[in-house]
């Protein structure tokens, strides 16, 4: 039987996210609580899912990390490159890699969580989804299509309720973003486990093409 305390805290955290979905710390709180609720069997299932594709197996072996990137230096790269686009994306939105928690990597599951954290904004850039609520919904749907993860389901559920209560007039844009993210994620090659250092100087359009990500014309 699961410990009821984290379950109650999870419900409270989801309620908090419904009210203010733009606050990152509320999502991080849900991640922490989900990890406390998972069993060893569930952890193993997630690791085994990553191992199903070659890139995932190699990533678990090598455990690549983007580390601490100089965003200002990246911003000086040509804007057509992944690195240049990522640097501009982060600086324009006043985002920082330090926004996500850091922790010691002891197990494969530790690395998987860390990899999701540190590559989150890169996935935003590569998939073309912004950091507003529709963009986050689109990216969460992309995650759900590509990975075995519980978090996207909880975030999507919270934002569905947020839409119904606070932003009903934006429902068309939000649901379209979810559909776009799901379809994009199902058709694209796996992004998880990619060593993004190898792509920073590559034109962003070529990166997207290599991963089978073809965005709709604006």
Number of C-alpha atoms within 10 A of each C-alpha: 3 10 9 10 10 17 15 12 14 20 14 13 19 22 16 16 24 22 15 14 20 14 11 12 14 17 18 17 15 23 17 12 18 17 15 13 16 12 12 9 8 12 14 13 13 18 17 14 15 23 16 10 13 11 17 22 17 15 21 18 11 11 18 16 17 13 9 10 13 10 19 13 11 22 20 13 18 14 17 15 21 27 28 23 22 25 24 20 21 19 14 10 10 8 13 13 19 9 12 15 11 12 10 8 13 8 9 18 16 12 19 20 15 20 19 15 16 20 19 15 21 18 19 18 21 19 23 18 23 18 17 11 19 21 20 24 29 31 29 24 25 27 27 20 20 19 16 15 13 15 17 20 14 20 20 19 15 20 25 18 16 19 18 12 11 12 13 13 10 13 14 10 12 22 16 14 23 21 15 19 25 21 15 23 25 15 15 19 15 20 19 19 23 19 17 16 14 8 15 18 17 15 18 21 15 15 17 19 14 12 15 15 19 15 15 7 4 3
